[in-house]
Amino acid sequence: MVDPVREQLLASHDEFRRLAHEHSQYSQQLDFLGEKRYLTEDEKMEEVRLKKLKLRIKDRMEFIAQQQRRGRTQVA
């Protein structure tokens, strides 16, 4: 299901668009690590770091979306 608030933010909100791009990049890097049969200790640490960054970005994106939704509700 497509979230219209997310779609609007991707089209009009520079920070949200940048965060979405970073989130996607971290996902790709995690996918690459996930394809490996074994991870070195450095790769394991990198995996944890990427997961934390990805979660932080997701939280920020959700905060922006909630602010947008509240703005819509108050206007309506």
TAPEBEL-V978241 format. One record per backbone hydrogen bond with DSSP energy under -1.0 kcal/mol. NH is the residue of the N-H (numbers start at 0). CO is the residue of the C=O. E is the energy in kcal/mol with one decimal. If there is no record, write none. Layout:
# TAPEBEL-V978241
[[NH CO E] [NH CO E]]
This chain:
# TAPEBEL-V978241
[[6 2 -2.4] [7 3 -2.3] [8 4 -2.6] [9 5 -2.6] [10 6 -1.5] [11 7 -1.8] [12 8 -2.8] [16 12 -2.5] [17 13 -2.5] [18 14 -2.8] [19 15 -2.6] [20 16 -2.0] [21 17 -2.5] [22 18 -2.8] [23 19 -2.1] [24 20 -2.2] [25 21 -2.6] [26 22 -2.1] [27 23 -2.2] [28 24 -2.3] [29 25 -2.5] [30 26 -2.6] [31 27 -2.3] [32 28 -2.1] [33 29 -2.5] [34 30 -1.2] [35 32 -1.1] [43 39 -2.4] [44 40 -2.2] [45 41 -2.4] [46 42 -2.5] [47 43 -2.0] [48 44 -2.4] [49 45 -2.8] [50 46 -2.2] [51 47 -2.1] [52 48 -2.5] [53 49 -2.8] [54 50 -2.2] [55 51 -2.5] [56 52 -2.4] [57 53 -2.4] [58 54 -2.6] [59 55 -2.0] [60 56 -2.7] [61 57 -2.4] [62 58 -2.1] [63 59 -2.3] [64 60 -2.4] [65 61 -2.6] [66 62 -2.3] [67 63 -2.2] [68 64 -2.6] [69 65 -2.7] [70 66 -2.1] [71 67 -2.0] [72 68 -2.5] [73 69 -2.5] [74 70 -1.5] [75 71 -2.2]]
